[in-house]
Amino acid sequence: MDEIDLERGLRERRAIRHYSDAPVDDALLAEIFELASWAPSPGNTQAWKVIALGQEASKDVIARFELAGWESVFPVLEQVLRNGGAAPPSNDDRGPATADEWRRYVTGMYRRFFEVRGAPRLLLVYRTADRRRYVDLVRLSFTALLRRAAGEPGLLQGLRCFFTSLRNVPVLVRVNALTRTFGLANFTYAVTLAAQSRGLATCIQSNYLNVQRDLRRYLGLGAEIDIVASILIGYEADDALPAPEMFRTRKPVAVEWIETTPGTVAARRDARVFEAAE
Ligand SMILES: Cc1cc2nc3c(=O)[nH]c(=O)nc-3n(C[C@H](O)[C@H](O)[C@H](O)COP(=O)(O)O)c2cc1C
């Protein structure tokens, strides 16, 4: 079993869409899930759950849902390609010009680079949506506000404090939803790294989320199953094509270094980094 070091793992993991037909067994997946469960989550809630489709079931779902999931993304892909100065199609030094040519170009790119080949397994990372939790959260936020308002010296100040803080409730609800999603996102990325450490290739895919109502119905899953990520996992094909460079390279991270607090923020912007990042 290949164990690779962390820095190499971070640098060399790539989204792979071309797989061999070699099967991935359940025991290996279970090992990967256990490794990934060391991902951090808010309050250590570990709210992630996984549906691991077998090889045949994965093939079936990919055949039925992949293109449907991508279709709504094609306009976005077109925009990314236009902004990235897409290379003109081969044997033609004139890039796509008309809307029709662009549509054909984007479909061609999808077929060549992004359409899944081979027989990976499909993992669905989900959480169980629980409306009661949201009601509880709003109730608890109110309780906290009331307590804080009650601590004010007079009734008027208390009321003012309460109504001013009320504006914060949507923020609290949003942050709660965000942090819960974060936990699942961390787990998802950890699955890709754990898989890599075991010689497996992966690709996080959001296209299945676009059609998740149909997918849920097809798999007989209830509406409480909130699919947050899907991951292809399998052995990379010997003849796998790398994705176009613009989908693999990294730009410098835009950082604002804050030197002094509080009041005036003396942020030192590194102009070169910002230019490169924009
Ligand atoms: C949240 C998320 C959603 C993604 N959705 C898709 C997808 O629907 N289809 C796909 O082929 N790749 C998808 N990817 C893979 C990205 O395109 C890929 O990670 C990115 O281009 C960087 O390439 P790299 O992972 O090889 O470094 C997704 C990645 C993330 C993190």
The ligand as an ORCA input file, in Angstrom:
! r2SCAN-3c Opt
* xyz 0 1
  C     -17.185     21.657     -4.839
  C     -16.573     21.145     -6.107
  C     -17.383     20.816     -7.170
  C     -16.845     20.296     -8.355
  N     -17.688     19.906     -9.357
  C     -17.187     19.294    -10.444
  C     -18.064     18.764    -11.413
  O     -19.286     18.861    -11.299
  N     -17.540     18.138    -12.482
  C     -16.181     17.990    -12.629
  O     -15.757     17.369    -13.613
  N     -15.318     18.490    -11.714
  C     -15.789     19.119    -10.621
  N     -14.940     19.585     -9.651
  C     -13.481     19.433     -9.822
  C     -12.831     20.774    -10.151
  O     -13.098     21.103    -11.493
  C     -11.331     20.670     -9.900
  O     -11.105     20.400     -8.537
  C     -10.622     21.979    -10.276
  O     -10.672     22.198    -11.660
  C      -9.150     21.964     -9.856
  O      -8.499     20.861    -10.432
  P      -7.723     19.785     -9.538
  O      -8.704     19.256     -8.523
  O      -7.321     18.717    -10.527
  O      -6.572     20.464     -8.911
  C     -15.446     20.130     -8.490
  C     -14.623     20.474     -7.399
  C     -15.170     20.970     -6.223
  C     -14.260     21.285     -5.061
*
